[in-house]
């Protein structure tokens, strides 16, 4: 009996995808299960996964734009339909995929008249645009249009400061979170000491990463974290 309990507690658990779909052009959905778990384990794992998914998954975004001869963010430029502020908002909506570390530069250099989209961005290596049709600006008169960007991979929120703009450089509010929503639920079955649990995990992403990719990444991060703690030989002492 003891041997069976030890075998049950040390078995290898694997996530299984039971549903996957594209809900819109910018929203993926995935539903996963983990079974069978002992009573209480599903809630522990579910909370840890949900918090890690919402806080640890990194995304790649444009964090800053630079253009010469621009007085301030709310300026208008002759020959461009949008204001500088509107262009910055459009840049914020661009979805990128990458394996970047650190900050990289990208730019647009075109001559109007032209309808500029994300496809016109010249990117550094290993960066990919998810939606190349994303609108940036509409050039209505014959002018040269040049703008340089900073691209960074990060997680969490970063709100620009009103004091950050200088030398034609304009920071962009970013939400470096490919995860749009996470939900978990638990199904119990069995009786008495034989009671087991199934963990259901639902993930919505912005299509820069798939739900399966985010699940793999956060699972690996949690395993690496606890493996590191064990490898350092931490001791827990009572009074």
C-alpha positions in Angstrom: 0.0 0.0 0.0 2.8 2.4 0.9 4.7 1.5 -2.2 1.6 2.3 -4.3 1.2 5.7 -2.6 4.9 6.5 -3.3 4.6 5.5 -6.9 1.4 7.6 -7.3 3.1 10.7 -5.8 6.3 10.5 -7.9 4.8 9.7 -11.3 5.4 12.1 -14.2 2.6 14.5 -14.8 2.0 16.0 -18.3 -0.2 18.8 -19.6 -2.7 17.8 -22.3 -4.3 20.3 -24.7 -8.0 19.6 -25.0 -9.0 22.7 -27.0 -7.3 25.2 -29.1 -8.8 27.9 -31.4 -8.2 31.3 -32.9 -10.9 33.6 -31.5 -9.9 36.7 -33.5 -7.0 38.1 -35.5 -5.4 39.1 -32.2 -6.6 36.5 -29.8 -5.7 32.8 -29.3 -7.4 30.5 -26.9 -6.1 27.2 -25.4 -7.6 24.8 -22.8 -5.4 22.3 -21.0 -5.8 19.6 -18.3 -3.4 18.1 -15.8 -4.4 14.8 -14.1 -4.7 12.9 -12.0 -3.7 15.0 -8.9 -4.1 14.3 -5.2 -6.5 16.3 -3.2 -5.3 19.9 -2.8 -2.6 19.7 -5.5 -4.8 21.2 -8.3 -5.5 24.4 -6.4 -1.8 24.8 -5.5 -0.6 24.3 -9.0 -3.4 26.3 -10.6 -2.7 29.4 -8.5 1.1 29.2 -9.1 0.6 28.8 -12.9 -2.0 31.6 -13.1 0.2 34.1 -11.3 3.3 33.1 -13.2 1.5 33.3 -16.6 0.2 36.8 -15.7 3.5 38.1 -14.3 6.5 36.2 -15.9 5.8 35.7 -19.6 7.8 38.1 -21.7 6.7 40.0 -24.8 8.5 42.0 -27.5 7.3 45.6 -28.1 8.4 48.9 -29.5 9.4 51.0 -26.4 10.6 54.3 -28.0 10.4 56.2 -31.3 12.7 58.9 -32.5 12.2 61.4 -35.3 14.0 64.7 -36.1 12.3 68.1 -36.4 9.4 67.2 -34.1 8.6 69.8 -31.4 6.5 67.6 -29.1 4.3 64.6 -29.0 1.2 66.4 -30.0 2.7 68.1 -33.1 1.3 67.7 -36.6 3.6 67.3 -39.6 2.8 68.6 -43.0 2.1 65.8 -45.4 1.1 63.3 -42.7 -2.5 62.6 -41.9 -1.9 61.5 -38.3 -0.4 63.6 -35.5 2.8 62.3 -33.8 0.6 61.2 -30.8 -1.6 59.1 -33.1 1.5 57.5 -34.8 2.8 56.5 -31.3 -0.5 54.9 -30.5 -0.4 52.9 -33.7 3.2 51.8 -32.9 2.0 50.6 -29.5 -0.4 48.2 -31.2 2.3 46.4 -33.2 2.7 42.8 -32.2 6.2 41.2 -32.4 7.8 37.8 -31.9 11.5 37.5 -31.0 14.2 35.8 -28.9 15.8 39.2 -28.2 18.0 40.0 -25.2 18.6 43.7 -24.6 17.5 46.6 -26.8 17.6 46.5 -30.6 17.0 49.2 -33.2 14.5 49.2 -36.1 13.4 51.9 -38.5 11.1 53.1 -41.3 12.5 55.1 -44.2 10.0 55.8 -47.1 8.9 58.5 -49.4 5.3 59.6 -49.8 2.6 59.5 -50.8 2.3 56.2 -49.1 0.1 54.3 -46.7 2.5 53.0 -44.1 1.9 49.7 -42.3 4.0 47.5 -40.0 5.3 45.7 -43.1 7.4 48.8 -43.9 9.4 48.4 -40.7 13.0 47.3 -41.2 13.7 44.9 -38.3 16.8 43.5 -36.7 17.5 39.8 -37.0 15.3 37.3 -35.1 12.4 39.7 -34.9 9.1 39.0 -36.6 6.0 41.1 -37.1 2.8 39.2 -36.3 0.3 41.4 -38.2 2.0 43.2 -41.1 -1.2 45.1 -42.0 -1.2 47.2 -38.7 -1.6 50.8 -39.8 1.0 53.3 -38.7 0.6 56.5 -40.8 -0.8 57.9 -44.1 1.6 60.2 -46.0 -0.5 62.4 -48.3 2.2 64.7 -49.8 5.7 64.1 -51.3 7.9 64.0 -48.2 10.7 61.8 -46.8 9.5 59.9 -43.7 12.1 58.5 -41.3 11.5 57.2 -37.8 13.7 55.0 -35.6 12.5 52.6 -32.9 13.8 50.8 -29.9 12.6 47.2 -29.5 12.9 45.4 -26.2 11.7 42.0 -24.8 10.4 42.4 -21.3 7.5 41.6 -19.0 5.0 43.6 -17.0 4.0 47.3 -17.4 6.0 50.4 -18.2 4.3 53.7 -18.3 6.1 56.6 -19.9 7.0 59.7 -17.9 6.2 63.2 -19.0 9.9 64.0 -18.5 11.1 61.1 -20.7 10.9 62.9 -24.1 14.0 64.6 -25.3 15.9 65.2 -28.6 13.0 64.0 -30.7 12.8 60.7 -28.7 9.3 59.6 -27.5 8.8 56.7 -25.1 5.8 54.5 -25.6 3.5 53.1 -22.9 3.9 49.3 -23.1 2.2 46.3 -21.6 4.8 43.6 -22.2 2.2 40.8 -21.6 1.3 38.4 -24.4 -1.2 36.9 -21.9 -4.6 38.5 -22.1 -6.4 36.3 -19.6 -5.9 33.1 -17.5 -8.5 31.0 -15.7 -8.2 27.7 -13.8 -10.9 25.3 -12.4 -10.8 22.0 -10.6 -12.8 18.8 -11.1 -12.8 16.3 -8.3 -13.7 12.6 -8.6 -13.5 9.4 -6.5 -14.4 8.8 -2.9 -12.6 9.0 0.5 -8.9 8.4 0.4 -9.2 7.7 -3.3 -10.4 11.2 -4.2 -8.5 12.7 -7.1 -8.5 16.1 -8.9 -8.2 17.3 -12.5 -6.8 20.8 -13.1 -8.3 22.8 -16.1 -6.3 25.8 -17.2 -7.5 28.3 -19.8 -5.1 30.7 -21.5 -5.8 33.6 -23.9 -2.9 35.2 -25.7 -2.4 38.1 -28.1 -1.1 35.8 -30.9 2.6 36.9 -30.4 2.8 33.6 -28.5 0.4 30.7 -28.6 -1.2 29.4 -25.3 0.8 26.2 -25.7 4.1 28.2 -25.9 3.3 30.3 -22.8 2.3 27.1 -20.9 5.6 25.5 -21.8 7.6 28.6 -20.9 6.1 29.2 -17.5 6.2 25.4 -16.6 9.9 25.4 -17.4 10.5 28.6 -15.4 8.8 27.2 -12.3 10.7 23.9 -12.6 14.0 25.7 -13.0 13.3 27.9 -10.0 12.5 25.1 -7.6 15.4 23.0 -9.0 17.7 25.9 -8.2 16.4 26.1 -4.7 17.0 22.4 -4.1 20.4 22.6 -5.7 21.6 25.3 -3.4 20.8 23.1 -0.4 18.6 25.6 1.4 17.9 24.8 5.0 14.7 25.6 6.8 15.1 25.8 10.6 12.5 26.2 13.3 12.9 27.7 16.7 
